[in-house]
Amino acid sequence: MAKLIVSDLDVTDKKVLIRVDFNVPIKNGVIGNDNRIVAALPTIKYVTENGGKAILLSHLGRIKTEDDKKDLSLRPIAERLSNLLNKPVTFVPATRGPQLEDAIAAMKDGDVLVMENTRFEDLDGKKESKNDPELGKYWASLGDLFVNDAFGTAHRAHASNVGISSNMEQAAAGFLMEKEIKFLGEAVDEPKRPFVAILGGAKVSDKIGVISHLLKKADKVIVGGGMTYTFYAAKGMKIGSSLVETDKIDLAKQIIEEAGDKLVLPVDSIIAQKFDNDVEHKTVDGDIPDGYMALDIGPKSVAEFKDVLKDAKTVVWNGPMGVFEMSNYANGTLEIGKFLGTLSDATTIVGGGDSTAAVQQLGVADQLTHISTGGGASLEYLEGKTLPGIAAITTK
């Protein structure tokens, strides 16, 4: 179902509220990674270059105490945005009131304004996170048009996305949101086949819905990471002291039975006696011996996974194959990332922090079709759920 896009709007001389996702890592005022800011540039530039006034809203982190405000202001982000756009960006240290209203009234066509962290409103009854109707209505009153370009928050109904949308005649998707809907939606609903999904990470409980949904849609579902060993336990294999969710073993058994040969599990593992990068580690096939824990997939698994992937025409990858943050257990994740970069005939989509970090570290990010900016949002989308932030965008 096609959604209204920012390029469908006449933004000339209009105050355009844009919900962006500037929830970036920031420490002592220093931004660790500006990918999400860069990803929002096409939408911001479209509005300003077509004579609109861009008023940007974003959350940053979680605000639980007054002290949190000091470290979670959007001021450093507004400064970085100014550098990226190569033009002045006005920062307003307020989420409502005369200071914000006066600054918006003073904007000229082509100007950019960033208001303070929308979650500053959460100190008084979680007004942003709980989609307070009065707050959504107030923010909507500040603009003429609304564009939602924050896919990362699309799985949440907040005042700054659903709240504003419901108080506007129409709401459009930004270019980043359009891209996420197109690639993730098409990958799952109209994939070019063979369609292979790769799911990693620690817990089966985080991915049950995604595994179940994708087993109905994909030709193969590769499972790696810590959740492998709940499946091992379900098959009656030894898992040593590896991560396991005992309350999910029966569910894993059911998934194995229903999936048949669609489900692909690792055949070997890199194991160690402690969760530590500096202890001795070795490779074992199958069962994990007592006193050892599995921390990455082994070389045979890497080879088997590549064999499954080599003819794929659509690949969706979410989650690492091992403890990616430790160099001795990063190889499985890195090998999969490197191999995806060679699949020139396939649509390759990567989501999730560690998978994204892997392809960026390898320098293959630009060889992939799409890197999703949404963690929880992309997972829920892959699970087949309706995301409130997307549902609130006007259908063409």
C-alpha positions in Angstrom: 0.0 0.0 0.0 1.7 3.2 -1.2 2.2 6.0 1.3 2.3 9.7 0.7 6.0 10.8 0.4 7.6 14.2 1.1 8.1 14.7 -2.6 4.3 14.6 -3.1 4.0 17.7 -0.9 4.2 21.4 -1.9 6.6 22.5 0.8 7.3 26.0 -0.6 6.9 28.7 2.1 5.5 26.0 4.5 6.6 25.2 8.0 7.4 21.5 7.7 7.6 19.5 10.9 10.0 16.6 10.4 10.3 13.7 12.9 13.9 12.5 12.5 15.8 9.8 14.3 18.8 11.5 15.9 19.0 8.9 18.7 22.8 8.6 18.2 25.5 7.5 20.7 26.8 10.6 22.5 29.2 10.9 25.4 30.3 14.1 27.1 28.8 16.0 24.2 30.8 14.0 21.6 28.8 12.1 18.9 30.1 8.5 18.5 28.4 7.7 15.2 26.5 10.1 13.0 25.0 7.6 10.5 21.4 8.4 11.6 22.0 12.1 11.1 23.5 11.5 7.7 20.5 9.3 6.8 18.1 12.1 7.4 19.9 14.6 5.1 18.0 13.9 1.9 14.6 14.7 3.4 15.9 17.8 5.2 17.6 19.0 2.0 14.5 18.4 -0.1 12.4 20.6 2.2 14.9 23.4 2.4 15.9 23.4 -1.3 12.3 23.6 -2.3 11.6 26.7 -0.1 10.3 25.1 3.0 11.2 25.7 6.6 12.5 22.5 8.3 11.5 22.1 12.0 13.2 18.9 13.4 12.0 16.8 16.3 13.8 13.8 17.7 14.3 11.9 21.0 17.7 11.0 22.4 18.1 8.3 25.1 15.7 7.9 28.0 15.0 10.8 30.4 14.2 9.6 33.9 15.7 12.4 36.1 16.5 16.1 35.8 20.2 15.1 35.7 19.7 13.1 32.5 18.9 16.3 30.6 22.5 17.5 30.9 23.9 14.6 28.9 21.0 14.2 26.5 20.5 17.6 24.9 20.2 17.8 21.1 22.5 20.8 21.0 25.7 18.8 19.9 23.5 17.1 17.2 22.3 20.5 15.9 25.9 21.6 15.6 26.9 18.4 13.7 23.9 18.8 11.4 25.0 22.4 10.7 28.4 21.0 9.6 26.9 18.3 7.4 24.5 20.8 5.7 27.1 23.5 5.5 24.7 26.1 6.7 23.5 27.5 10.1 21.0 25.4 12.1 19.1 27.1 14.9 18.9 25.1 18.1 16.1 25.9 20.6 16.6 24.4 24.1 12.9 24.0 24.6 10.1 21.6 23.6 7.3 24.1 23.9 6.6 27.7 24.9 7.3 31.2 23.6 11.0 30.7 23.0 10.3 27.9 20.5 7.2 29.6 19.0 9.2 32.9 18.4 12.1 31.0 16.9 9.8 29.2 14.4 8.0 32.5 13.6 11.4 34.1 12.8 12.3 31.3 10.3 12.8 32.1 6.6 12.3 29.7 3.7 15.2 27.3 3.6 16.0 27.6 7.3 16.5 24.6 9.6 15.6 24.5 13.3 16.2 21.7 15.8 14.1 21.7 19.0 15.2 20.1 22.2 14.9 16.4 22.9 11.3 15.4 22.7 11.8 13.0 25.7 12.4 16.0 28.0 8.6 15.9 28.1 8.8 12.4 29.7 9.8 13.8 33.1 6.2 15.0 33.6 4.1 11.8 33.2 5.9 10.4 30.0 4.0 12.8 27.8 6.1 12.0 24.7 6.4 8.2 25.2 2.7 7.7 26.1 1.5 9.9 23.2 -0.2 12.6 25.4 -3.0 14.0 23.1 -2.5 17.6 24.2 1.3 17.4 23.4 0.7 15.9 20.0 -1.9 18.6 19.2 0.5 21.4 20.4 3.4 20.2 18.3 1.1 19.8 15.3 0.1 23.4 15.7 3.7 24.6 15.2 3.7 23.5 11.5 1.8 23.4 8.3 2.9 19.9 7.1 4.2 16.8 8.9 6.9 14.4 7.5 7.8 11.3 9.5 11.3 10.1 8.6 12.1 8.3 11.9 11.8 4.6 11.1 13.7 3.7 14.3 10.6 4.8 16.3 7.9 3.6 14.0 7.1 0.7 16.3 6.1 3.1 19.0 3.1 5.4 19.2 4.7 8.6 20.5 3.4 12.2 20.6 6.1 13.2 18.1 5.0 10.7 15.5 1.5 9.3 15.8 0.4 12.3 18.0 1.3 14.9 15.4 0.0 12.7 12.5 -3.4 12.5 14.1 -3.7 16.3 14.3 -2.7 17.0 10.7 -4.8 16.6 7.5 -2.1 14.4 6.1 1.3 13.0 7.1 4.0 12.0 4.6 6.9 9.6 4.8 10.4 11.0 4.4 12.9 9.4 2.0 14.5 7.3 4.6 11.1 6.0 5.9 10.1 5.3 2.2 13.3 3.3 1.7 12.7 1.2 4.9 9.1 0.5 3.9 10.1 -0.4 0.4 13.1 -2.7 1.1 11.9 -4.4 4.3 8.3 -4.7 3.0 9.2 -6.0 -0.4 11.9 -8.4 1.0 9.3 -10.2 3.1 6.1 -9.9 1.1 7.4 -10.0 -2.5 10.9 -11.4 -2.3 12.9 -12.5 -5.3 13.7 -16.2 -4.6 15.6 -18.0 -3.2 14.9 -15.8 -0.1 17.3 -16.5 2.9 16.9 -14.9 6.3 19.9 -14.9 8.7 19.0 -14.4 12.4 21.5 -14.0 15.1 21.7 -12.6 18.6 21.6 -14.0 22.1 18.0 -14.9 22.8 15.3 -16.9 21.1 12.7 -14.9 23.0 13.8 -11.7 21.2 13.3 -13.4 17.8 10.6 -16.0 18.2 8.0 -14.0 16.3 10.5 -13.2 13.5 11.7 -16.8 13.1 8.1 -18.1 13.0 7.0 -15.4 10.5 10.0 -15.8 8.2 9.8 -19.6 8.2 6.5 -19.1 6.4 8.0 -16.6 3.9 11.7 -17.6 3.4 13.2 -20.6 1.6 15.8 -20.9 4.3 16.3 -19.4 7.8 19.8 -19.5 9.1 20.1 -19.2 12.9 23.3 -18.2 14.6 24.5 -16.5 17.8 23.6 -17.4 21.4 20.1 -18.6 20.5 21.6 -21.5 18.6 22.1 -23.4 21.9 18.4 -23.3 22.9 17.8 -25.1 19.6 20.7 -27.5 20.4 19.1 -28.3 23.7 15.8 -28.9 21.9 17.5 -31.4 19.7 18.9 -33.2 22.8 22.5 -32.1 22.2 24.9 -31.2 24.9 25.4 -27.4 25.3 27.9 -27.2 28.2 27.6 -23.9 29.9 26.4 -22.1 26.8 23.6 -19.6 26.9 20.2 -21.3 27.0 16.6 -20.3 27.6 15.2 -23.3 29.3 11.6 -22.0 29.2 11.9 -21.8 25.4 13.2 -25.3 24.7 9.7 -26.7 24.0 9.0 -23.9 21.6 12.3 -24.4 19.8 11.4 -28.1 19.4 8.1 -27.1 17.8 9.9 -24.7 15.5 12.4 -27.5 14.5 9.5 -29.9 13.7 7.5 -27.3 11.7 10.5 -25.9 9.8 12.0 -29.2 8.5 15.0 -28.5 6.2 14.1 -24.8 6.0 15.9 -24.2 9.4 19.7 -24.1 9.2 21.7 -24.4 12.4 25.5 -24.1 13.0 27.3 -27.5 12.8 30.4 -26.3 14.8 31.3 -23.7 17.4 34.2 -21.7 18.8 34.2 -22.5 22.6 36.0 -21.3 25.7 35.7 -22.0 29.4 34.9 -18.4 30.3 33.1 -15.4 28.7 36.5 -13.8 28.0 38.5 -12.8 25.0 41.8 -13.7 26.6 41.2 -17.3 27.6 42.1 -20.3 25.4 39.5 -21.1 22.8 39.0 -24.0 20.4 36.6 -25.3 17.7 34.3 -28.3 18.3 31.8 -30.1 16.0 28.2 -30.6 17.4 27.9 -31.1 21.2 29.5 -28.6 23.5 31.5 -30.3 26.3 30.9 -29.7 30.0 32.7 -26.7 31.4 32.7 -24.9 28.0 30.5 -22.3 26.4 30.0 -21.6 22.7 30.9 -18.0 21.7 30.9 -18.0 17.9 30.0 -20.2 15.0 32.9 -22.3 13.6 34.5 -22.5 10.1 32.3 -25.4 8.9 29.2 -23.4 9.8 30.6 -20.4 8.0 31.2 -22.6 4.9 27.7 -24.1 5.1 26.0 -20.8 5.6 27.9 -19.4 2.5 26.7 -22.4 0.5 23.1 -21.7 1.4 23.6 -18.0 0.6 25.5 -18.2 -2.7 22.4 -18.5 -4.9 20.1 -16.3 -2.8 18.3 -13.4 -4.6 17.0 -11.8 -1.4 18.8 -11.9 2.0 17.7 -10.3 5.2 20.2 -10.3 8.1 19.6 -9.3 11.7 21.9 -10.1 14.6 25.5 -11.4 15.1 26.7 -14.9 14.8 28.8 -14.7 18.0 30.1 -12.4 20.6 31.0 -9.8 18.0 32.4 -7.3 20.5 35.3 -9.7 21.3 37.8 -10.1 18.5 38.3 -13.9 19.0 34.6 -14.5 18.6 33.8 -12.0 15.8 34.9 -14.1 12.8 31.5 -15.7 12.1 29.8 -12.4 11.9 32.5 -10.8 9.9 32.7 -13.7 7.4 28.9 -13.5 6.8 29.1 -9.7 6.3 32.0 -10.1 3.9 30.2 -12.8 1.9 27.0 -10.7 1.6 29.1 -8.0 0.0 29.9 -10.4 -2.9 26.3 -11.2 -3.7 25.9 -8.6 -6.5 22.7 -10.2 -8.0 20.9 -10.3 -4.7 18.9 -7.7 -2.7 20.8 -7.7 0.6 19.3 -6.0 3.7 21.0 -5.7 7.0 19.5 -4.5 10.3 20.5 -4.6 14.0 23.5 -2.9 15.7 26.1 -5.6 15.5 25.3 -6.8 12.0 25.4 -3.1 10.8 28.7 -2.5 12.7 30.2 -5.7 11.0 29.5 -4.5 7.4 30.7 -1.0 8.2 33.9 -2.4 9.8 34.5 -4.5 6.7 33.9 -1.6 4.4 31.2 -3.5 2.4 28.2 -1.4 3.5 28.0 0.3 0.1 28.0 -3.1 -1.6 24.7 -3.9 0.1 21.3 -2.9 -1.0 20.0 -1.4 2.3 21.1 -1.0 5.9 18.1 -0.5 8.1 18.3 2.3 10.7 15.7 0.7 13.0 16.6 -2.0 15.5 13.3 -2.9 17.2 11.3 -1.4 14.4 12.9 -3.5 11.7 12.5 -6.7 13.9 8.7 -6.0 14.4 8.4 -5.2 10.6 10.1 -8.5 9.8 7.6 -10.2 12.3 4.8 -9.0 10.1 3.4 -6.5 12.7 1.7 -3.2 11.8 3.9 -0.4 13.1 1.9 2.6 14.5 4.3 5.2 13.1 3.9 3.8 9.6 0.1 3.2 9.9 -0.3 6.9 10.8 1.2 8.0 7.5 -1.4 8.9 4.9 -2.0 6.3 2.2 -1.9 7.7 -1.4 
